[in-house]
Amino acid sequence: MKRYNMPVHEALRPFLRYCVVKTISGQGPEPLTNTTHADLWPSLVVLKGPAIEMKDASGRFAPVPRVTFMGAATIPGEFSVPDGSQVIGFNFRPGKAHPFFGSGLDEFTDRVVTLGEAWGAEGRELEERVAEAKTPLAVKKVVEAAFIRRLERFEGYPTALPEPLETALEAQGTASVADLARKAGCSARHLKRLFDEWVGLSPKVFSRIVRFQALCGRLTDPAQADWVGLAADHGYFDQSHLIRDFSDFAGLTPMGFLKTAASWTAMQPQGFVPTPEA
């Protein structure tokens, strides 16, 4: 797989983590099976080339639409990716997709929807323009222009949201919901409503995934994985508690996860090698 980042438009940097291009090449006739894990970050994804398929609830693979919005995920997913497929992904920071997709972000959690479903006529028009774009850079320009138009309508975040969101991330998921509510200056119930609408996840589930991803960031060498130490460092009561999160969020045991993703860090944005837009 070849992958590189494209610079995000300056106006969108507070909202987007990155824009990445991934191209499957040299895979041969058999499609690549790609497993995804619980994810805090919604994404708008544009697909080019041969169709990518996603396993549905019945266990069958079905084609993924060419332009989709993927909400935050609390469960693992599985994709079949043929040789020649290309993915252009716009990945949002936690809590930062709402200005572009409105309503409650929890409506999109664990879902893959077409842009037409998410945006109506505006989304269907954008799907057509994206289909006409011949290069990743051309796709990026079309999508970013649409994001910037939507951003002009944004009226700002609820004052109670930024601090608990930042605290949960800085604490790597170990802050309690009560602590987050105190940071927000509101009740735990009101904080849950804010997170549901603006993040797509409850504070508790959000923190669990933050903690899970923080732990995964330290898994680089299967032979040296200190599960007891990792569990303690990340606020797990015991190894069974840790195993449950791996089962819920990755669909695997900890060792099974390591076998399928030898380095979680390599899958993160800082692991990508930037390539000039030209």
C-alpha positions in Angstrom: 0.0 0.0 0.0 1.2 3.5 -0.9 0.0 6.4 1.3 0.7 10.0 1.8 -0.8 13.0 3.5 -2.0 16.1 1.7 -1.8 19.5 3.6 -5.2 20.5 5.0 -6.5 24.0 4.1 -5.6 26.5 6.8 -9.2 27.3 7.7 -9.9 23.6 8.3 -6.9 22.7 10.4 -8.7 23.2 13.7 -11.3 20.6 12.6 -9.4 18.0 10.5 -6.6 15.8 11.7 -5.3 15.1 8.2 -6.2 14.3 4.6 -4.7 11.0 3.6 -4.4 9.2 0.2 -4.0 5.4 0.3 -3.6 3.3 -2.9 -3.5 -0.5 -2.9 -0.9 -1.7 -5.4 0.9 -5.0 -6.0 -1.7 -6.9 -4.0 -2.4 -9.4 -6.8 -5.8 -11.0 -7.7 -6.9 -11.6 -4.1 -8.4 -8.6 -2.2 -6.7 -7.4 0.9 -8.7 -7.9 4.1 -8.6 -4.8 6.2 -9.9 -4.8 9.8 -10.7 -1.6 11.6 -11.2 -0.9 15.3 -13.2 1.4 17.5 -12.4 5.0 16.4 -13.1 8.4 17.9 -12.6 10.2 14.6 -15.4 10.5 12.1 -14.3 10.6 8.4 -15.5 11.7 5.0 -14.1 9.1 2.6 -13.9 9.2 -1.2 -13.2 5.9 -3.0 -11.7 5.6 -6.5 -10.8 2.6 -8.6 -12.3 -0.9 -8.0 -15.1 -1.1 -5.4 -14.2 -1.7 -1.8 -16.6 -3.9 0.1 -17.6 -3.8 3.8 -19.0 -6.7 5.8 -22.5 -6.0 7.1 -24.4 -7.2 10.1 -25.3 -10.4 8.3 -21.7 -11.2 7.6 -22.0 -10.5 3.9 -19.8 -8.1 2.0 -21.5 -5.2 0.2 -19.9 -2.3 -1.9 -19.1 0.9 0.0 -20.5 4.0 -1.6 -18.0 6.2 -3.5 -18.4 9.2 -1.2 -19.3 8.3 2.4 -19.4 9.8 5.9 -18.3 7.3 8.6 -19.2 8.3 12.1 -17.3 7.5 15.3 -17.1 3.7 15.7 -17.5 1.6 18.9 -17.1 -1.7 17.1 -14.6 -3.3 14.7 -15.3 -3.5 11.0 -14.0 -5.6 8.1 -13.3 -4.5 4.5 -12.3 -6.3 1.4 -10.0 -4.0 -0.6 -9.0 -5.1 -4.2 -5.8 -4.1 -6.0 -6.0 -0.7 -7.5 -8.4 0.8 -5.0 -7.7 4.3 -3.8 -9.0 5.9 -0.6 -9.0 9.7 0.0 -9.9 10.3 3.6 -10.7 13.5 5.5 -10.3 12.6 9.2 -12.0 14.9 11.8 -10.7 15.7 15.3 -13.0 14.5 18.1 -16.0 16.8 18.4 -15.0 18.7 15.3 -17.3 17.1 12.6 -20.5 18.7 14.0 -20.1 22.1 12.1 -20.1 20.2 8.8 -22.7 17.5 9.5 -25.0 19.2 12.0 -27.8 17.5 14.0 -26.6 14.9 16.5 -23.4 13.1 15.6 -24.7 10.1 17.5 -27.0 9.6 14.5 -23.9 8.5 12.5 -22.2 6.4 15.2 -21.3 2.9 13.8 -22.8 3.9 10.5 -21.5 4.4 7.0 -23.8 6.8 5.0 -23.7 8.4 1.6 -23.0 12.1 1.5 -26.4 12.4 -0.1 -28.0 10.9 3.0 -26.0 13.2 5.3 -26.4 16.5 3.3 -29.4 15.9 1.0 -29.3 17.6 -2.4 -26.1 19.4 -1.6 -24.4 16.1 -0.8 -25.7 14.5 -4.0 -24.3 17.4 -6.1 -20.9 17.1 -4.3 -20.9 13.4 -5.1 -21.2 14.2 -8.8 -18.4 16.7 -8.6 -16.1 14.3 -6.8 -16.8 11.6 -9.3 -15.6 14.0 -12.0 -12.4 14.9 -10.2 -9.5 13.0 -11.7 -6.8 13.3 -9.1 -6.6 13.2 -5.2 -5.7 16.9 -5.3 -8.7 17.7 -7.4 -10.9 15.7 -5.0 -9.4 17.5 -2.0 -10.1 20.9 -3.5 -13.8 20.1 -4.2 -14.3 18.6 -0.7 -12.5 21.4 1.1 -14.5 24.1 -0.7 -17.7 22.4 0.4 -16.4 22.2 4.0 -15.5 25.9 4.0 -19.0 26.9 2.8 -20.5 24.9 5.6 -18.1 26.3 8.1 -19.4 29.8 7.3 -22.7 28.9 8.9 -21.2 27.6 12.1 -22.1 29.6 15.2 -19.7 28.1 17.7 -19.4 25.3 20.3 -21.3 25.0 23.6 -19.1 26.6 26.3 -19.3 23.5 28.4 -17.8 21.1 25.8 -14.2 22.0 25.0 -12.7 21.6 28.5 -14.0 18.1 29.3 -13.2 17.0 25.8 -9.6 18.2 26.1 -9.4 16.7 29.7 -10.5 13.3 28.5 -7.9 13.3 25.8 -5.0 14.6 28.0 -5.8 12.1 30.7 -5.8 9.3 28.1 -9.2 8.2 29.1 -8.6 7.8 32.8 -10.6 10.8 34.0 -14.0 9.8 35.4 -17.3 11.1 34.0 -17.8 12.9 37.3 -14.5 14.7 36.9 -15.4 15.6 33.3 -18.7 17.0 34.4 -17.0 19.2 37.0 -14.7 20.5 34.3 -17.8 21.3 32.2 -19.6 22.9 35.1 -22.7 20.8 34.4 -24.4 17.6 35.5 -23.2 14.2 34.1 -26.6 13.9 32.3 -26.2 17.2 30.5 -22.6 16.3 29.6 -23.8 13.1 28.1 -26.3 15.0 25.9 -23.5 17.3 24.8 -21.1 14.4 23.9 -23.9 12.5 22.2 -24.7 15.4 20.0 -21.3 16.9 19.3 -18.9 13.9 19.6 -21.2 11.0 18.7 -20.2 9.0 21.8 -21.1 9.2 25.5 -18.3 10.5 27.8 -17.9 7.0 29.2 -17.5 5.3 25.9 -15.3 8.2 24.5 -13.0 7.8 27.5 -12.8 4.0 27.1 -11.8 4.3 23.4 -9.2 7.0 24.2 -7.7 4.7 26.8 -7.7 1.8 24.5 -6.0 3.7 21.7 -3.5 5.1 24.1 -2.6 1.6 25.2 -2.4 0.4 21.6 0.0 3.2 20.8 2.5 1.5 23.1 2.2 -1.9 21.4 5.1 -2.1 19.0 6.8 -5.4 19.9 4.7 -8.5 20.6 7.7 -10.2 22.3 8.0 -7.5 24.9 4.4 -6.6 25.6 4.0 -6.3 29.4 0.3 -6.7 29.7 0.2 -6.4 33.5 2.2 -3.1 33.4 0.2 -1.8 30.4 -3.1 -2.5 32.2 -1.9 -0.7 35.3 -0.5 2.3 33.5 -3.7 2.9 31.6 -6.1 2.6 34.5 -7.4 -1.0 33.9 -8.4 -2.8 37.1 -6.9 -6.0 35.9 -6.1 -8.0 32.7 -9.6 -9.2 32.3 -10.8 -5.6 32.1 -8.2 -4.9 29.4 -9.1 -8.1 27.5 -12.8 -7.0 27.5 -11.9 -3.7 25.7 -9.8 -5.5 23.1 -12.8 -7.8 22.5 -15.3 -4.9 22.3 -13.2 -2.5 20.3 -11.1 -4.8 18.1 -12.9 -8.1 18.1 -9.7 -9.8 19.1 -7.6 -10.8 22.1 -4.6 -8.6 22.9 -2.2 -11.1 21.3 -4.5 -11.5 18.3 -4.5 -7.7 17.9 -0.7 -7.7 17.9 -0.6 -10.4 15.2 -2.8 -8.3 12.9 -1.3 -4.9 13.7 2.4 -5.2 14.6 2.6 -1.5 15.1 -0.4 0.6 15.9 1.8 3.7 15.8 2.6 3.0 12.1 -1.1 3.4 11.3 -1.4 6.8 12.9 -0.9 10.1 11.0 2.7 10.6 12.3 3.6 7.3 10.7 2.7 8.6 7.2 5.4 9.9 4.9 4.3 13.2 3.5 4.5 13.5 -0.3 4.4 16.8 -2.2 1.0 17.6 -3.7 2.5 17.8 -7.2 
